């Protein structure tokens, strides 16, 4: 879920409410806040805590709420997880500590100790493009021995790596979730447990349908829906920005024109260019 904002210091609570109801009406199976698309690392801690409290209250147990825990400070991560539990979150999603390049031994030590300090169930979040380090397969194999680890989200877009994780998780049935939505269909067809698609903010029903079709083995239907996903990707995520900026500003621009929330992004990210906004507006009008 994106984080609707009025400015750097203020959540757009009306937008949050409209977005949550849009997602739940669209049939999503859960809500993940304060992840990459949620601009988690860009938000000050007081805003993060306010968002957790508001989302858990608004959702009111209708679907699980997962809270992203990412940063460089061990103690801050532990405190964030404790607050997520206090406000009623279902689980936390733990990424490697950002900034420093660390070894697998250091990554295992940090994550294992953090899990021991957390009371909630834990998803491991692999996103090496942003954290500089990937959870090695052997590191994940050790971490998932802890029954408190109940799932994995992989945003590496490396299908060879994803398949190796499937080999680890298949015997237990632990859900392995795909990050990049362009690979959601493929990942579910080979046994993955679902996905966390940013485009689902604007088009939740589409992504619920493609998951269901792939899960049921309805290949032709899934392929047809996949073509819609690729249209969204080409329209919303292209532009003059870079990486995460292009993805997030495209989603927020679409939400603006769907009258759900505004398109404000926390620094250093910037909103979509006028040219990109025009393209998105035309795309939505034709959909």
Backbone as JSON, one array per atom type, in Angstrom:
{
  "sequence": "XXXXXXXXXXXXXXXXXXXXXXXXXXXXXXXXXXXXXXXXXXXXXXXXXXXXXXXXXXXXXXXXXXXXXXXXXXXXXXXXXXXXXXXXXXXXXXXXXXXXXXXXXXXXXXXXXXXXXXXXXXXXXXXXXXXXXXXXXXXXXXXXXXXXXXXXXXXXXXXXXXXXXXXXXXXXXXXXXXXXXXXXXXXXXXXXXXXXXXXXXXXXXXXXXXXXXXXXXXXXXXXXXXXXXXXXXXXXXXXXXXXXXXXXXXXXXXXXXXXXXXXXXXXXXXXXXXXXXXXXXXXXXXX",
  "N": [[0.84, -1.19, 0.0], [0.54, 2.21, -0.86], [1.54, 5.23, 0.85], [-0.64, 7.63, 1.6], [-0.14, 11.1, 1.58], [-0.25, 14.45, 2.9], [1.69, 16.34, 3.25], [5.23, 16.53, 4.1], [5.04, 16.08, 6.82], [2.51, 15.18, 7.41], [-0.05, 12.83, 7.38], [-2.41, 11.83, 4.9], [-5.27, 11.27, 5.97], [-7.94, 10.92, 5.18], [-7.53, 10.11, 2.56], [-6.13, 7.73, 3.11], [-8.14, 6.21, 4.31], [-10.01, 5.99, 2.17], [-8.42, 4.61, 0.33], [-7.86, 2.19, 1.66], [-10.44, 1.11, 1.87], [-11.02, 0.83, -0.82], [-9.11, -1.12, -1.53], [-9.88, -3.32, 0.07], [-12.5, -3.74, -0.81], [-11.81, -4.5, -3.36], [-10.94, -7.06, -2.98], [-8.49, -7.89, -1.86], [-6.13, -9.98, -0.11], [-4.7, -9.21, 2.04], [-2.93, -6.47, 3.62], [-0.05, -4.62, 3.09], [1.92, -2.4, 4.69], [4.19, 0.43, 4.82], [6.26, -0.51, 3.27], [8.47, -0.7, 0.41], [6.97, 0.55, -1.7], [5.32, 1.92, -0.04], [6.88, 3.96, 0.86], [8.28, 3.7, 3.22], [11.01, 3.99, 4.4], [11.39, 6.72, 4.04], [9.8, 8.14, 5.73], [9.25, 9.9, 8.76], [9.54, 8.61, 12.12], [7.31, 9.1, 13.79], [5.23, 9.5, 11.97], [5.15, 6.99, 10.76], [4.28, 5.41, 12.92], [1.79, 6.57, 13.4], [0.52, 5.89, 11.02], [0.46, 3.06, 11.17], [-1.22, 2.67, 13.39], [-3.58, 3.9, 12.47], [-4.23, 2.42, 10.14], [-4.52, -0.23, 11.13], [-6.7, 0.2, 12.82], [-8.68, 1.06, 10.97], [-8.88, -1.11, 9.2], [-9.64, -3.12, 10.94], [-9.43, -5.9, 11.46], [-10.42, -7.16, 9.18], [-8.8, -8.0, 7.06], [-5.47, -9.38, 7.13], [-2.91, -7.23, 8.46], [0.22, -6.29, 7.48], [3.36, -5.08, 8.5], [6.03, -3.15, 7.42], [9.39, -3.36, 8.43], [12.21, -1.7, 8.39], [15.49, -0.41, 8.06], [18.47, 0.98, 9.55], [18.98, 0.77, 12.22], [19.04, -1.39, 14.9], [17.64, -1.3, 17.38], [15.61, 0.57, 16.87], [14.19, -0.8, 14.93], [13.25, -2.95, 16.44], [11.62, -1.57, 18.25], [9.71, -0.51, 16.53], [8.47, -2.85, 15.66], [7.35, -3.7, 18.07], [5.46, -1.68, 18.47], [3.82, -2.16, 16.27], [2.7, -4.58, 17.03], [1.31, -3.73, 19.33], [-0.66, -2.1, 18.19], [-2.17, -3.88, 16.77], [-1.33, -5.27, 14.45], [-0.85, -7.98, 12.13], [1.55, -9.23, 11.34], [5.11, -8.64, 10.97], [7.34, -7.38, 8.45], [10.49, -8.03, 7.65], [13.34, -6.48, 6.53], [16.78, -6.59, 5.29], [19.29, -4.69, 7.13], [19.77, -1.32, 6.1], [22.17, 0.59, 4.17], [24.95, -0.15, 5.16], [27.33, -2.4, 3.71], [27.14, -5.75, 4.25], [28.14, -8.99, 5.57], [26.95, -12.39, 5.01], [26.97, -13.76, 7.42], [26.79, -11.62, 9.23], [24.33, -10.59, 8.45], [22.64, -12.74, 9.05], [23.04, -12.86, 11.85], [22.06, -10.33, 12.71], [19.36, -10.42, 11.82], [18.37, -12.77, 13.01], [18.66, -12.2, 15.75], [16.98, -9.99, 15.91], [14.49, -11.14, 15.32], [14.19, -12.64, 17.62], [13.62, -10.68, 19.42], [11.16, -9.83, 18.72], [7.67, -10.19, 18.98], [5.61, -10.71, 17.22], [4.55, -12.69, 14.32], [6.84, -13.21, 11.54], [7.75, -12.06, 8.32], [10.31, -12.52, 5.95], [12.06, -10.16, 4.0], [13.32, -9.85, 0.94], [15.19, -7.7, -0.89], [17.41, -6.88, -2.76], [18.14, -4.88, -4.57], [17.71, -2.47, -3.32], [18.67, -2.71, -0.72], [21.28, -3.48, -0.84], [22.25, -5.97, -0.09], [21.55, -9.42, -0.41], [19.36, -11.85, 0.97], [20.99, -14.75, 1.41], [20.45, -18.07, 0.1], [21.16, -20.11, 1.84], [21.24, -18.69, 4.21], [18.55, -17.97, 4.53], [17.54, -20.55, 4.77], [18.47, -21.27, 7.31], [17.21, -19.31, 8.9], [14.44, -19.79, 8.59], [14.03, -22.0, 10.09], [13.19, -21.22, 12.49], [10.07, -21.18, 13.93], [8.67, -18.84, 14.11], [9.09, -17.35, 11.84], [7.14, -16.94, 9.15], [6.82, -16.56, 6.44], [8.02, -15.37, 3.19], [9.02, -12.58, 1.28], [10.03, -11.88, -1.93], [11.76, -9.62, -3.82], [13.67, -9.61, -5.77], [13.5, -10.19, -8.46], [14.77, -12.28, -9.65], [14.42, -15.2, -11.08], [15.68, -17.65, -10.94], [16.81, -17.66, -8.39], [14.38, -17.41, -6.98], [13.19, -19.86, -7.57], [14.9, -21.54, -6.19], [14.3, -20.79, -3.59], [11.68, -21.68, -3.53], [12.09, -24.44, -3.47], [12.97, -24.7, -0.88], [10.79, -23.84, 0.65], [8.54, -25.25, -0.16], [8.09, -27.89, 1.05], [7.05, -27.27, 3.62], [4.96, -25.62, 3.05], [5.16, -22.93, 3.41], [4.36, -19.57, 2.65], [5.65, -18.05, -0.25], [6.17, -15.01, -1.52], [5.83, -12.94, -4.39], [7.49, -9.99, -5.38], [7.89, -8.06, -7.74], [5.31, -7.21, -9.89], [5.03, -7.91, -12.52], [5.95, -10.46, -12.68], [4.19, -11.97, -11.27], [2.14, -13.79, -12.22], [3.69, -15.85, -13.41], [5.17, -16.7, -11.18], [3.21, -17.73, -9.43], [2.16, -19.8, -10.97], [4.23, -21.65, -10.89], [4.17, -22.45, -8.32], [4.39, -20.53, -6.31], [3.29, -18.48, -3.5], [1.76, -16.2, -3.87], [1.54, -12.61, -4.28], [2.83, -9.23, -3.89], [1.76, -6.77, -5.21], [2.47, -3.53, -6.34], [0.87, -2.17, -8.16], [-1.59, -3.05, -7.44], [-2.68, -1.22, -5.7], [-4.08, 0.65, -7.23], [-5.52, -1.04, -8.95], [-6.87, -3.34, -7.63], [-8.68, -5.53, -8.04], [-7.92, -6.67, -10.48], [-5.4, -7.83, -9.92], [-6.05, -9.64, -7.93], [-7.63, -11.32, -9.45], [-5.79, -12.32, -11.35], [-4.08, -13.73, -9.73], [-5.88, -15.68, -8.73], [-6.61, -17.01, -11.11], [-4.14, -18.05, -12.01], [-3.51, -19.65, -9.82], [-5.51, -21.55, -10.01], [-4.73, -22.8, -12.29], [-5.66, -21.91, -14.73], [-4.64, -21.22, -17.55], [-4.96, -19.74, -20.03], [-6.76, -17.73, -19.32], [-5.25, -16.51, -17.31], [-3.06, -15.59, -18.8], [-4.3, -13.7, -20.44], [-5.05, -11.79, -18.54], [-2.51, -11.18, -17.67], [-1.51, -9.71, -19.8], [-2.9, -7.34, -19.42], [-1.74, -6.51, -17.04], [0.86, -5.96, -17.96], [0.37, -3.79, -19.62], [-0.32, -1.88, -17.72], [2.1, -1.73, -16.37], [3.83, -0.71, -18.38], [2.71, 1.79, -18.73], [2.33, 3.12, -16.22], [4.82, 2.91, -14.95], [6.89, 3.89, -16.45], [8.98, 6.61, -17.6], [10.68, 9.74, -16.87], [11.87, 9.53, -14.46], [13.57, 7.53, -11.91], [13.93, 4.11, -11.25], [12.53, 3.17, -8.23], [11.22, 5.6, -7.87], [9.87, 6.07, -10.31], [7.99, 4.01, -10.25], [6.48, 4.45, -7.87], [5.58, 7.12, -8.13], [4.02, 6.83, -10.38], [1.95, 5.12, -9.53], [0.78, 6.67, -7.49], [-0.04, 8.85, -8.99], [-1.98, 7.66, -10.61], [-3.83, 6.96, -8.61], [-4.58, 9.48, -7.78], [-6.06, 10.37, -10.01], [-8.06, 8.57, -9.92], [-9.47, 9.52, -7.9], [-8.86, 8.88, -5.24], [-6.64, 9.4, -3.52], [-4.19, 12.05, -3.05], [-1.23, 12.94, -5.02], [1.15, 13.33, -3.63], [4.56, 12.88, -2.82], [7.01, 11.77, -0.49], [10.11, 13.42, 0.16], [13.2, 12.02, -1.02], [11.82, 11.59, -3.41], [9.93, 12.44, -6.36], [6.89, 13.75, -7.78], [4.99, 12.52, -10.63], [5.87, 13.58, -13.94], [4.37, 16.25, -15.92], [3.92, 15.25, -18.51], [3.93, 12.47, -18.16], [1.79, 12.25, -16.38], [-0.33, 13.03, -18.02], [-0.35, 10.91, -19.84], [-1.04, 8.8, -18.14], [-3.54, 9.63, -17.26], [-4.99, 9.54, -19.66], [-4.81, 6.81, -20.18], [-6.29, 5.72, -18.03], [-8.8, 6.78, -18.6], [-9.42, 5.41, -20.88], [-9.66, 2.86, -20.01]],
  "CA": [[0.0, 0.0, 0.0], [1.22, 3.5, -0.81], [1.19, 6.04, 2.01], [-1.17, 8.94, 1.21], [0.44, 12.19, 2.37], [-0.57, 15.84, 2.57], [3.02, 16.95, 3.15], [6.26, 15.71, 4.74], [4.73, 15.86, 8.22], [1.08, 14.95, 7.63], [-0.74, 11.79, 6.62], [-3.72, 12.12, 4.3], [-6.08, 10.22, 6.6], [-9.1, 10.66, 4.32], [-7.02, 9.29, 1.46], [-5.83, 6.4, 3.65], [-9.42, 5.51, 4.49], [-10.56, 5.65, 0.85], [-7.56, 3.61, -0.29], [-8.08, 0.92, 2.34], [-11.74, 0.56, 1.48], [-10.85, 0.44, -2.23], [-8.36, -2.37, -1.55], [-10.67, -4.41, 0.66], [-13.59, -4.0, -1.76], [-11.2, -5.18, -4.5], [-10.74, -8.47, -2.66], [-7.13, -8.25, -1.46], [-6.06, -10.94, 0.99], [-3.94, -8.6, 3.12], [-2.41, -5.13, 3.35], [1.34, -4.45, 3.52], [2.23, -0.98, 4.8], [5.57, 0.85, 5.14], [7.25, -1.17, 2.44], [9.1, 0.17, -0.58], [5.93, 1.36, -2.32], [4.77, 2.76, 1.03], [7.87, 4.99, 1.2], [8.6, 3.54, 4.63], [12.27, 4.58, 4.87], [11.39, 8.18, 3.89], [8.86, 8.74, 6.67], [9.72, 9.97, 10.14], [8.97, 7.53, 12.92], [5.99, 9.44, 14.31], [4.27, 9.25, 10.89], [5.03, 5.54, 10.62], [3.46, 4.91, 14.02], [0.42, 7.04, 13.17], [-0.05, 5.09, 9.93], [0.17, 1.71, 11.67], [-2.4, 2.75, 14.26], [-4.77, 4.22, 11.67], [-4.55, 1.31, 9.24], [-5.05, -1.35, 11.92], [-8.03, 0.58, 13.27], [-9.6, 1.11, 9.84], [-9.07, -2.47, 8.68], [-10.44, -3.76, 12.0], [-9.39, -7.34, 11.39], [-11.04, -7.72, 7.98], [-7.7, -8.71, 6.4], [-4.24, -9.19, 7.9], [-2.08, -6.05, 8.2], [1.65, -6.55, 7.62], [4.07, -3.81, 8.68], [7.43, -3.19, 7.04], [10.39, -2.92, 9.41], [13.45, -1.59, 7.64], [16.31, 0.7, 8.5], [19.81, 0.56, 9.94], [19.08, 0.7, 13.67], [18.44, -2.58, 15.47], [16.7, -0.95, 18.44], [14.44, 1.21, 16.26], [13.42, -1.85, 14.28], [12.56, -3.69, 17.5], [10.56, -0.72, 18.79], [8.65, -0.44, 15.52], [7.74, -4.12, 15.71], [6.55, -3.7, 19.3], [4.32, -0.79, 18.23], [2.93, -2.86, 15.35], [1.95, -5.54, 17.84], [0.4, -2.97, 20.2], [-1.79, -1.55, 17.43], [-2.98, -4.96, 16.23], [-0.86, -5.83, 13.18], [-0.77, -9.44, 12.05], [2.94, -9.66, 11.2], [6.06, -7.64, 10.48], [8.1, -7.79, 7.28], [11.82, -7.58, 8.05], [14.34, -6.37, 5.46], [18.14, -6.4, 5.79], [19.59, -3.31, 7.49], [20.21, -0.57, 4.94], [23.36, 1.43, 4.11], [26.23, -0.86, 5.21], [27.49, -3.68, 3.03], [27.41, -6.7, 5.32], [28.29, -10.39, 5.18], [25.81, -13.24, 5.34], [27.02, -14.02, 8.87], [26.26, -10.43, 9.91], [22.91, -10.51, 8.14], [21.96, -13.75, 9.85], [23.08, -12.47, 13.26], [21.15, -9.2, 12.91], [17.96, -10.82, 11.63], [18.02, -13.78, 14.01], [18.5, -11.52, 17.04], [15.79, -9.15, 15.83], [13.33, -12.02, 15.43], [14.07, -13.03, 19.02], [13.08, -9.54, 20.18], [9.85, -9.52, 18.17], [6.64, -11.15, 19.39], [4.73, -11.0, 16.08], [5.1, -13.48, 13.22], [7.79, -12.46, 10.7], [8.08, -12.35, 6.92], [11.6, -12.01, 5.5], [11.87, -9.33, 2.81], [14.54, -9.79, 0.15], [15.12, -6.64, -1.89], [18.82, -6.49, -2.86], [18.33, -3.66, -5.35], [17.66, -1.31, -2.44], [19.38, -2.9, 0.56], [22.68, -3.81, -1.18], [22.58, -7.35, 0.26], [20.46, -10.36, -0.59], [19.34, -13.01, 1.86], [21.45, -15.96, 0.75], [19.54, -19.2, 0.28], [21.57, -20.82, 3.05], [20.84, -17.85, 5.34], [17.11, -18.17, 4.7], [17.32, -21.92, 5.25], [18.67, -21.25, 8.77], [16.24, -18.43, 9.56], [13.09, -20.34, 8.58], [13.9, -23.05, 11.1], [12.44, -20.6, 13.58], [8.65, -21.19, 13.54], [8.13, -17.48, 14.1], [9.18, -16.91, 10.45], [5.99, -17.6, 8.51], [6.75, -16.3, 5.01], [9.11, -14.64, 2.55], [8.71, -11.77, 0.1], [11.23, -11.72, -2.75], [11.67, -8.57, -4.84], [14.9, -9.61, -6.54], [13.19, -10.44, -9.88], [15.67, -13.34, -10.09], [13.59, -16.39, -11.02], [16.5, -18.78, -10.51], [16.82, -17.54, -6.93], [13.02, -17.67, -6.52], [12.98, -21.3, -7.64], [15.64, -22.17, -5.09], [13.51, -20.57, -2.38], [10.53, -22.59, -3.61], [12.54, -25.76, -3.02], [13.07, -24.64, 0.58], [9.52, -23.57, 1.32], [7.45, -26.13, -0.61], [7.71, -28.96, 1.99], [6.28, -26.76, 4.75], [3.86, -24.8, 2.58], [5.38, -21.52, 3.76], [4.12, -18.72, 1.47], [6.72, -17.29, -0.88], [5.45, -13.97, -2.25], [6.58, -12.24, -5.44], [7.42, -8.54, -5.35], [7.56, -7.46, -9.04], [4.01, -7.72, -10.33], [5.15, -8.46, -13.87], [6.28, -11.88, -12.52], [3.22, -12.59, -10.38], [1.52, -14.94, -12.85], [4.69, -16.9, -13.55], [5.56, -17.22, -9.87], [2.11, -18.54, -8.88], [2.05, -21.01, -11.79], [5.25, -22.63, -10.51], [4.0, -22.85, -6.94], [4.51, -19.43, -5.36], [2.13, -18.28, -2.65], [1.05, -14.96, -4.15], [2.38, -11.47, -4.59], [2.6, -7.95, -3.23], [1.88, -5.88, -6.36], [2.2, -2.11, -6.13], [-0.25, -1.78, -9.01], [-2.82, -3.41, -6.77], [-3.27, -0.03, -5.08], [-5.04, 1.23, -8.17], [-6.31, -2.06, -9.65], [-6.82, -4.55, -6.79], [-9.44, -6.66, -8.58], [-7.14, -7.31, -11.54], [-4.35, -8.68, -9.36], [-6.72, -10.75, -7.26], [-8.08, -12.25, -10.5], [-4.66, -13.03, -11.97], [-3.64, -14.71, -8.72], [-6.84, -16.77, -8.71], [-6.52, -17.76, -12.36], [-2.89, -18.81, -12.01], [-3.6, -20.66, -8.77], [-6.4, -22.6, -10.5], [-4.17, -23.39, -13.49], [-6.39, -21.44, -15.92], [-3.53, -20.54, -18.21], [-5.4, -18.76, -21.03], [-7.31, -16.59, -18.57], [-4.14, -15.83, -16.64], [-2.27, -14.89, -19.83], [-5.07, -12.52, -20.85], [-4.91, -10.81, -17.46], [-1.11, -10.76, -17.65], [-1.35, -8.65, -20.8], [-3.38, -6.11, -18.78], [-0.7, -6.12, -16.09], [1.98, -5.38, -18.69], [-0.06, -2.45, -20.05], [-0.19, -1.02, -16.54], [3.53, -1.55, -16.12], [4.41, 0.18, -19.39], [2.13, 3.13, -18.63], [2.52, 3.75, -14.91], [6.17, 2.82, -14.4], [7.89, 4.47, -17.34], [9.09, 8.06, -17.44], [12.02, 10.32, -16.76], [12.39, 9.26, -13.12], [14.5, 6.41, -11.81], [13.62, 3.01, -10.37], [11.4, 3.25, -7.3], [10.51, 6.86, -8.09], [8.95, 5.88, -11.43], [6.9, 3.11, -9.85], [5.62, 5.04, -6.84], [4.87, 8.31, -8.61], [2.99, 6.38, -11.32], [0.82, 4.6, -8.76], [0.09, 7.78, -6.81], [-0.7, 9.65, -10.02], [-3.22, 6.95, -10.97], [-4.77, 7.09, -7.49], [-5.1, 10.86, -7.83], [-7.08, 10.49, -11.05], [-9.17, 7.72, -9.5], [-10.09, 10.26, -6.8], [-8.67, 8.14, -3.99], [-5.75, 10.22, -2.69], [-3.38, 12.92, -3.9], [0.0, 12.32, -5.54], [2.33, 13.84, -2.93], [5.6, 11.91, -2.44], [8.01, 12.25, 0.46], [11.44, 13.6, -0.4], [13.65, 12.74, -2.2], [11.08, 11.25, -4.61], [9.15, 13.53, -6.94], [5.68, 13.31, -8.46], [5.11, 12.29, -12.07], [5.95, 14.75, -14.79], [3.11, 16.54, -16.62], [3.78, 14.36, -19.67], [3.55, 11.15, -17.65], [0.45, 12.37, -15.82], [-1.26, 13.05, -19.15], [-0.41, 9.55, -20.37], [-1.79, 7.98, -17.18], [-4.95, 10.09, -17.31], [-5.57, 8.98, -20.9], [-4.91, 5.36, -19.99], [-7.42, 5.44, -17.13], [-10.04, 7.15, -19.3], [-9.7, 4.4, -21.9], [-9.77, 1.53, -19.37]],
  "C": [[0.87, 1.24, 0.0], [0.8, 4.21, 0.48], [0.67, 7.39, 1.53], [-0.67, 10.03, 2.16], [-0.14, 13.53, 1.93], [0.7, 16.66, 2.41], [3.99, 16.07, 3.92], [5.89, 15.31, 6.17], [3.31, 15.38, 8.48], [0.55, 13.84, 6.74], [-2.04, 12.34, 6.04], [-4.67, 11.03, 4.8], [-7.34, 9.91, 5.79], [-8.68, 9.78, 3.15], [-6.69, 7.88, 1.91], [-7.11, 5.58, 3.79], [-9.99, 5.08, 3.15], [-9.74, 4.55, 0.18], [-7.78, 2.24, 0.35], [-9.41, 0.29, 1.94], [-11.73, 0.11, 0.02], [-10.14, -0.91, -2.32], [-9.21, -3.53, -1.05], [-11.85, -4.75, -0.25], [-13.07, -4.76, -2.98], [-10.81, -6.62, -4.23], [-9.35, -8.87, -2.23], [-7.17, -9.16, -0.24], [-5.27, -10.39, 2.18], [-3.45, -7.23, 2.67], [-1.01, -5.03, 3.93], [1.66, -2.97, 3.51], [3.71, -0.77, 5.15], [6.62, -0.01, 4.45], [7.88, -0.19, 1.48], [8.08, 1.11, -1.21], [5.29, 2.3, -1.31], [5.72, 3.83, 1.51], [8.31, 4.92, 2.67], [9.88, 4.21, 5.09], [12.31, 6.11, 4.8], [10.56, 8.89, 4.96], [9.45, 8.78, 8.08], [8.94, 8.99, 11.0], [7.57, 7.85, 13.43], [4.91, 9.21, 13.24], [4.07, 7.75, 10.67], [4.11, 4.97, 11.68], [1.99, 5.32, 13.84], [-0.25, 6.21, 12.08], [-0.42, 3.69, 10.41], [-1.11, 1.71, 12.49], [-3.66, 2.98, 13.43], [-5.19, 3.03, 10.81], [-5.14, 0.13, 10.01], [-6.46, -1.04, 12.42], [-9.05, 0.55, 12.15], [-9.9, -0.29, 9.29], [-9.89, -3.31, 9.66], [-10.55, -5.27, 11.82], [-9.98, -7.96, 10.14], [-10.03, -8.48, 7.12], [-6.46, -8.52, 7.27], [-3.51, -7.91, 7.48], [-0.63, -6.44, 8.49], [2.39, -5.22, 7.61], [5.54, -3.98, 8.33], [8.32, -2.63, 8.13], [11.73, -2.9, 8.68], [14.19, -0.33, 8.07], [17.68, 0.17, 8.87], [19.94, 0.32, 11.43], [18.32, -0.52, 14.2], [17.35, -2.21, 16.48], [15.44, -0.28, 17.88], [13.56, 0.18, 15.57], [12.63, -2.64, 15.31], [11.42, -2.88, 18.08], [9.39, -0.6, 17.8], [7.81, -1.71, 15.53], [6.85, -4.19, 16.96], [5.32, -2.82, 19.14], [3.32, -1.45, 17.29], [2.08, -3.88, 16.1], [0.91, -4.84, 18.71], [-0.84, -2.51, 19.44], [-2.61, -2.63, 16.73], [-2.57, -5.5, 14.89], [-0.76, -7.35, 13.27], [0.68, -9.93, 12.06], [3.8, -8.46, 10.83], [6.87, -8.25, 9.34], [9.5, -7.19, 7.43], [12.78, -7.62, 6.86], [15.74, -6.31, 6.08], [18.38, -4.94, 6.17], [20.21, -2.57, 6.3], [21.54, 0.14, 5.21], [24.65, 0.62, 4.1], [26.2, -2.13, 4.37], [27.92, -4.71, 4.07], [27.51, -8.11, 4.77], [27.02, -11.17, 5.51], [25.79, -13.6, 6.82], [26.44, -12.84, 9.65], [24.76, -10.29, 9.67], [22.13, -11.53, 8.96], [21.91, -13.35, 11.32], [22.1, -11.35, 13.57], [19.7, -9.67, 12.88], [17.51, -11.81, 12.69], [17.8, -13.14, 15.38], [17.25, -10.65, 17.05], [14.52, -9.99, 15.98], [13.1, -12.41, 16.89], [13.48, -11.92, 19.88], [11.66, -9.17, 19.75], [8.86, -10.6, 18.6], [5.75, -11.57, 18.22], [5.38, -12.01, 15.13], [5.9, -12.59, 12.26], [7.8, -12.99, 9.27], [9.49, -11.79, 6.67], [11.41, -11.31, 4.17], [13.21, -9.2, 2.09], [14.4, -8.76, -0.95], [16.53, -6.09, -2.12], [19.06, -5.24, -3.68], [18.35, -2.42, -4.49], [18.49, -1.48, -1.17], [20.85, -3.24, 0.39], [23.07, -5.25, -0.85], [21.33, -8.21, 0.08], [20.52, -11.41, 0.52], [19.82, -14.22, 1.08], [20.51, -17.12, 1.03], [19.88, -19.96, 1.56], [21.18, -20.02, 4.3], [19.34, -17.99, 5.6], [16.81, -19.56, 5.24], [17.49, -21.99, 6.77], [17.58, -20.45, 9.47], [14.85, -19.06, 9.63], [12.95, -21.57, 9.47], [13.16, -22.54, 12.33], [10.96, -20.53, 13.18], [7.99, -19.82, 13.54], [8.19, -16.87, 12.7], [8.13, -17.67, 9.66], [5.9, -17.35, 7.01], [7.93, -15.49, 4.52], [8.53, -13.82, 1.41], [10.01, -11.53, -0.65], [10.99, -10.7, -3.84], [12.92, -8.51, -5.71], [14.66, -9.68, -8.05], [14.12, -11.49, -10.49], [14.92, -14.67, -9.96], [14.39, -17.64, -10.66], [16.57, -18.82, -8.98], [15.45, -17.9, -6.35], [12.74, -19.17, -6.53], [13.73, -22.04, -6.53], [14.91, -21.97, -3.76], [12.28, -21.46, -2.36], [10.89, -23.99, -3.12], [12.59, -25.82, -1.49], [11.69, -24.6, 1.24], [8.41, -24.56, 0.96], [7.11, -27.22, 0.41], [6.83, -28.48, 3.14], [5.03, -26.0, 4.34], [3.98, -23.34, 2.96], [5.16, -20.64, 2.54], [5.37, -17.96, 1.04], [6.05, -16.3, -1.82], [6.37, -13.26, -3.24], [6.4, -10.74, -5.29], [7.04, -7.94, -6.7], [6.29, -8.06, -9.64], [4.04, -8.31, -11.72], [5.45, -9.97, -13.82], [5.28, -12.62, -11.64], [2.62, -13.86, -10.99], [2.5, -16.11, -12.9], [5.01, -17.53, -12.2], [4.47, -18.11, -9.27], [1.98, -19.84, -9.66], [3.07, -22.06, -11.39], [5.2, -22.96, -9.03], [4.15, -21.77, -5.9], [3.2, -19.16, -4.63], [1.35, -17.02, -2.9], [2.01, -13.83, -4.43], [1.97, -10.24, -3.82], [2.72, -6.86, -4.3], [1.54, -4.43, -6.04], [1.01, -1.63, -6.94], [-1.6, -2.15, -8.43], [-3.45, -2.27, -6.0], [-4.37, 0.55, -5.95], [-6.01, 0.19, -8.73], [-6.35, -3.36, -8.84], [-7.53, -5.75, -7.4], [-8.65, -7.4, -9.65], [-6.12, -8.28, -10.95], [-4.91, -9.84, -8.55], [-7.15, -11.8, -8.29], [-6.9, -13.01, -11.1], [-4.08, -14.05, -11.01], [-4.57, -15.93, -8.75], [-6.76, -17.65, -9.95], [-5.26, -18.62, -12.4], [-2.93, -19.93, -10.98], [-4.45, -21.84, -9.23], [-5.88, -23.27, -11.77], [-4.9, -23.01, -14.76], [-5.45, -20.57, -16.75], [-3.98, -19.46, -19.19], [-5.96, -17.52, -20.35], [-6.2, -15.8, -17.89], [-3.3, -15.04, -17.63], [-2.98, -13.63, -20.3], [-4.94, -11.41, -19.8], [-3.48, -10.29, -17.37], [-0.85, -9.65, -18.67], [-1.84, -7.31, -20.25], [-2.35, -5.59, -17.78], [0.46, -5.44, -16.8], [1.63, -4.01, -19.25], [0.08, -1.46, -18.91], [1.28, -0.71, -16.29], [4.15, -0.56, -17.1], [3.92, 1.62, -19.22], [2.51, 3.82, -17.33], [3.98, 3.85, -14.49], [7.26, 3.32, -15.32], [7.94, 5.97, -17.1], [10.51, 8.5, -17.25], [12.63, 10.1, -15.39], [13.28, 8.05, -13.12], [13.95, 5.38, -10.84], [12.36, 3.18, -9.56], [10.57, 4.51, -7.53], [9.47, 6.69, -9.19], [7.75, 5.03, -11.04], [5.94, 3.84, -8.92], [4.88, 6.26, -7.36], [3.8, 7.94, -9.64], [1.75, 5.87, -10.6], [0.06, 5.74, -8.12], [-0.61, 8.69, -7.81], [-2.01, 8.99, -10.44], [-4.26, 7.08, -9.87], [-5.38, 8.49, -7.43], [-6.24, 10.95, -8.83], [-8.23, 9.49, -10.85], [-9.91, 8.32, -8.31], [-10.02, 9.49, -5.48], [-7.75, 8.9, -3.03], [-4.93, 11.1, -3.62], [-2.07, 12.24, -4.27], [1.26, 12.83, -4.88], [3.27, 12.7, -2.57], [6.56, 12.55, -1.46], [9.35, 12.41, -0.25], [12.3, 12.37, -0.09], [12.85, 12.44, -3.48], [10.22, 12.41, -5.07], [7.97, 12.96, -7.71], [5.92, 13.16, -9.97], [5.16, 13.6, -12.84], [4.6, 15.03, -15.44], [2.86, 15.61, -17.8], [3.33, 12.96, -19.23], [2.14, 11.19, -17.08], [-0.6, 12.35, -16.93], [-1.45, 11.64, -19.71], [-1.24, 8.65, -19.44], [-3.26, 8.35, -17.19], [-5.65, 9.53, -18.54], [-5.77, 7.47, -20.8], [-6.1, 4.99, -19.13], [-8.76, 5.73, -17.81], [-10.44, 6.08, -20.32], [-9.93, 3.01, -21.3], [-11.21, 1.2, -19.03]]
}
